[in-house]
């Protein structure tokens, strides 16, 4: 009896000694263990998905997520209401003026001889200097030891930002439409099927068909309705695949869009060639918004011409852009910035010639109803059956950081509306 007790005591002491002698987990090991148990955060951006597209009766899968989760009446994009700036706003909580991606196409006086978003953007746009005026959420997550993944997310195609890039980035695809959507959903399943210590905790998807068809045929076209249905089917496939893998109940799905889409006429053009001497200015971008950087000896003349009243076009010096747009302090914004009236486009003959005749566009003021975007959230981090009032998209980032369990960087948006949808 006594010997058995002593033997048991020795075994207990030995086990305790071994436990204390076991080296602590390294930071990567601890992060891998946390990733294996934490809920997955899946953020899906549907490019160009206008807020009222949800009212067309074409989105049963998105409707199901909204009914058992959180939906906003609408979400206002940041200005300008175009793709690259707003995707970076969603991931930083900063207005484009503050995170540095001020348009789809722009120049930086500190980087002469190059341009963001130009014809060779696939390589030039990966220069970290474009992106390092802010720290996106995926970089913060990677620094915290979490693995992240992206498919076609603007700004995350292997760019190294502050020395960090996503663990997994899907390679570019030549597929389009439903074929591309299936590739992207299959890619998510491949990431989810990885061993637990290799599985990403944060996945971003960018779905493009709705925006493309909106530009080509207009927001009220049959082609847009078909694209809406395609994307909704892809959402349904994602949900079904996550359920089949037993991970749906611990997945937080956030569906957003970057902007809406307005009907435009391909004949409603304001051609800068007719107003100013293009040989004496640089015109970085065009569309709903445009602007010029004049040569020093032509600045006064360019201002005299462009700042005068024009039909369907308003222009300001960079420093005089209305405060409501949160735009104009960044030197990447053109020195003279112009905004066309809704339905109109401004630029040069050469710029318009680069694209087919468009019947839809965006970039207008965020308060325009046709520019408003969507926000839907579903999963263990969110309440059920909640409809949020309209809010600005700078509010999204702090909530995503909270859901992901990482410390948010300083942002322009306080999540006063979005946090009402959190479960706790």
Helices and strands as residue ranges (DSSP letters): H 2-21, H 27-37, E 40-46, G 51-55, H 60-67, E 70-72, E 75-76, H 83-92, H 96-99, H 121-124, H 128-131, H 137-143, E 148-151, E 168-169, H 177-192, G 196-198, E 202-207, H 209-217, H 222-244, G 248-250, E 251-256, E 262-263, E 269-271, G 272-274, G 278-280, E 281-282, E 289-294, G 296-298, H 299-306, E 313-317, G 318-320, G 323-325, E 336-340, E 345-347, H 349-353, E 360-361, G 369-371, E 375-378, E 386-388, E 391-392, G 393-395, H 396-404, G 418-421
